[in-house]
Amino acid sequence: MKQHILIVGAGFGGVWSALSAARLLDQHGRSDVAISVLAPQAELRIRPRFYEPDVHQMKAPLGDLFKAVGVTFIQGAAEQIDVAGKRVSYTDAQGQRSDISYDRLVMAAGSGVWRPNIDGLNEHAFDVDQIESAARLEQHLKSLAELPESAARNTVVVAGGGFTGIETATEMPGRLRAILGADAKVRVIIVDRGAKIGAALGEGISPAIIEASEALGVEWRVNASVAGVDADGVTLADGERIEAKTVIWTVGVRASALTAQVPGERDGQGRLHVDRHLKVKGQEHVYATGDVAYAATDELGNFAVMSCQHAIVLGRHSGNNVAADLLGVEPTPYRQPKYVTCLDLGAWGAVYTEGWDRQVKLLRKEAKDLKTQINTTWIYPPAADRATALAAADPLIPIA
Ligand SMILES: Cc1cc2nc3c(=O)[nH]c(=O)nc-3n(C[C@H](O)[C@H](O)[C@H](O)COP(=O)(O)OP(=O)(O)OC[C@H]3O[C@@H](n4cnc5c(N)ncnc54)[C@H](O)[C@@H]3O)c2cc1C
């Protein structure tokens, strides 16, 4: 019987794991190891674009790609992970419960925004975390045009001034005007706990965030937090009331709850601690990748952050190494010392930085052109052509 690599999740980490495992098997001429990907949809959802309009388009089909490289897709959502029995139970698209066994498991179920217990948050706040929730926000924004003009109708409050909050907020003036009319008096306010604008992203990048916010009319409430949300706005912890028909929650992301079923150490975001080969520490047969892996990127104490930048490269390593483990060949240690950020700042442009201290290298249009290239080309899966796809999955491909 064939040995079996099971990958749970078809995001950036899962797709690149599948391709890189297939690549190593191909290189060794081995057809006695099967690779399966278990996920609710055979599509790569392009989460970094979920703050953009037409969000239903932000996905790429995976069926032909998986066929081209000999990966089996299983449609379903994993529910129980039995690491001792090496089995995963899942519910398929028809609602049937099934079990699948594995020789090696790759956890790649990603992450999700976490909603704390704040009055009215669940009922009234939107988010841009998953394609379904971002589509609900888009529908809501379109429906604002049917409401009579009011301050609340024209105001969006974005809770959280981190990466996702800033990208979402700086896009909003343009999105609102496209719906409400070019002359609409729109208001976008970021509410953030940090002491300064852009504090979460550091000193290097914050001047660009301040300049863009001023140019776009995006206001900030710093040292502030949301205490309650209702259908007509938010109340901040200091008692300030902001009338707003649209509140978008972007604070706090957690690894998939499935990680809790794998015994092992976890970081504050629920990510599983992994070794240099991305095997979960303390587990013989389980690897973790993408947003569920807490992985050192270098020897200086830096760790992967929840990002495509890391998920893609982690995926290329976890797939290669899980296959290497079964084949008995040398694994490739994960290392990704270069860290960059490219922050979209709406109609103002973008800012591109290098290094963990975020030294600004490109601004405005130049950075925006790079961001567009990243978001529309680089992070998409390769063509459904076996040779092209396997070549793209080499873990040693240099990172731009
Ligand atoms: C609005 C937004 C903007 C972002 N901007 C950037 C950016 O500019 N740059 C950047 O690098 N990163 C950005 N990110 C982060 C980036 O999208 C994630 O880090 C990346 O998607 C992680 O990849 P992943 O494969 O680990 O998880 P995901 O992409 O979340 O994929 C998880 C996969 O697991 C599947 N899954 C989940 N639960 C189960 C289950 N129970 N059973 C089976 N399958 C399951 C999902 O369906 C999906 O296929 C952004 C994210 C958001 C939301």
PDBQT file of the ligand as one rigid body, heavy atoms in Angstrom, charges set to zero:
ROOT
HETATM    1  C1  LIG A 501      -7.088  41.369   4.766  1.00  0.00    +0.000 C 
HETATM    2  C2  LIG A 501      -5.772  40.638   4.819  1.00  0.00    +0.000 A 
HETATM    3  C3  LIG A 501      -4.640  41.233   4.289  1.00  0.00    +0.000 A 
HETATM    4  C4  LIG A 501      -3.423  40.556   4.313  1.00  0.00    +0.000 A 
HETATM    5  N1  LIG A 501      -2.350  41.170   3.739  1.00  0.00    +0.000 NA
HETATM    6  C5  LIG A 501      -1.199  40.499   3.654  1.00  0.00    +0.000 A 
HETATM    7  C6  LIG A 501      -0.090  41.081   2.981  1.00  0.00    +0.000 A 
HETATM    8  O1  LIG A 501      -0.150  42.214   2.479  1.00  0.00    +0.000 OA
HETATM    9  N2  LIG A 501       1.052  40.364   2.914  1.00  0.00    +0.000 N 
HETATM   10  C7  LIG A 501       1.155  39.115   3.437  1.00  0.00    +0.000 A 
HETATM   11  O2  LIG A 501       2.226  38.495   3.311  1.00  0.00    +0.000 OA
HETATM   12  N3  LIG A 501       0.130  38.544   4.090  1.00  0.00    +0.000 NA
HETATM   13  C8  LIG A 501      -1.037  39.204   4.223  1.00  0.00    +0.000 A 
HETATM   14  N4  LIG A 501      -2.104  38.620   4.864  1.00  0.00    +0.000 N 
HETATM   15  C9  LIG A 501      -1.904  37.355   5.571  1.00  0.00    +0.000 C 
HETATM   16  C10 LIG A 501      -1.993  36.141   4.669  1.00  0.00    +0.000 C 
HETATM   17  O3  LIG A 501      -3.161  36.165   3.900  1.00  0.00    +0.000 OA
HETATM   18  C11 LIG A 501      -1.935  34.868   5.507  1.00  0.00    +0.000 C 
HETATM   19  O4  LIG A 501      -0.787  34.919   6.329  1.00  0.00    +0.000 OA
HETATM   20  C12 LIG A 501      -1.875  33.659   4.597  1.00  0.00    +0.000 C 
HETATM   21  O5  LIG A 501      -3.111  33.522   3.930  1.00  0.00    +0.000 OA
HETATM   22  C13 LIG A 501      -1.560  32.407   5.406  1.00  0.00    +0.000 C 
HETATM   23  O6  LIG A 501      -1.561  31.290   4.580  1.00  0.00    +0.000 OA
HETATM   24  P1  LIG A 501      -2.023  29.873   5.169  1.00  0.00    +0.000 P 
HETATM   25  O7  LIG A 501      -1.920  28.903   4.060  1.00  0.00    +0.000 OA
HETATM   26  O8  LIG A 501      -1.301  29.584   6.419  1.00  0.00    +0.000 OA
HETATM   27  O9  LIG A 501      -3.533  30.082   5.605  1.00  0.00    +0.000 OA
HETATM   28  P2  LIG A 501      -4.810  30.473   4.741  1.00  0.00    +0.000 P 
HETATM   29  O10 LIG A 501      -4.451  31.252   3.543  1.00  0.00    +0.000 OA
HETATM   30  O11 LIG A 501      -5.740  31.063   5.736  1.00  0.00    +0.000 OA
HETATM   31  O12 LIG A 501      -5.376  29.074   4.251  1.00  0.00    +0.000 OA
HETATM   32  C14 LIG A 501      -5.908  28.137   5.157  1.00  0.00    +0.000 C 
HETATM   33  C15 LIG A 501      -6.502  26.990   4.397  1.00  0.00    +0.000 C 
HETATM   34  O13 LIG A 501      -6.971  26.021   5.344  1.00  0.00    +0.000 OA
HETATM   35  C16 LIG A 501      -8.309  25.685   5.033  1.00  0.00    +0.000 C 
HETATM   36  N5  LIG A 501      -8.945  25.252   6.264  1.00  0.00    +0.000 N 
HETATM   37  C17 LIG A 501      -9.304  25.972   7.330  1.00  0.00    +0.000 A 
HETATM   38  N6  LIG A 501      -9.894  25.187   8.259  1.00  0.00    +0.000 NA
HETATM   39  C18 LIG A 501      -9.871  23.937   7.758  1.00  0.00    +0.000 A 
HETATM   40  C19 LIG A 501     -10.335  22.675   8.233  1.00  0.00    +0.000 A 
HETATM   41  N7  LIG A 501     -10.924  22.545   9.427  1.00  0.00    +0.000 N 
HETATM   42  N8  LIG A 501     -10.157  21.591   7.445  1.00  0.00    +0.000 NA
HETATM   43  C20 LIG A 501      -9.563  21.694   6.242  1.00  0.00    +0.000 A 
HETATM   44  N9  LIG A 501      -9.115  22.853   5.749  1.00  0.00    +0.000 NA
HETATM   45  C21 LIG A 501      -9.265  23.958   6.492  1.00  0.00    +0.000 A 
HETATM   46  C22 LIG A 501      -8.871  26.956   4.433  1.00  0.00    +0.000 C 
HETATM   47  O14 LIG A 501     -10.051  26.691   3.706  1.00  0.00    +0.000 OA
HETATM   48  C23 LIG A 501      -7.710  27.353   3.546  1.00  0.00    +0.000 C 
HETATM   49  O15 LIG A 501      -7.705  26.580   2.377  1.00  0.00    +0.000 OA
HETATM   50  C24 LIG A 501      -3.334  39.269   4.879  1.00  0.00    +0.000 A 
HETATM   51  C25 LIG A 501      -4.477  38.655   5.405  1.00  0.00    +0.000 A 
HETATM   52  C26 LIG A 501      -5.677  39.328   5.383  1.00  0.00    +0.000 A 
HETATM   53  C27 LIG A 501      -6.901  38.654   5.953  1.00  0.00    +0.000 C 
ENDROOT
TORSDOF 0
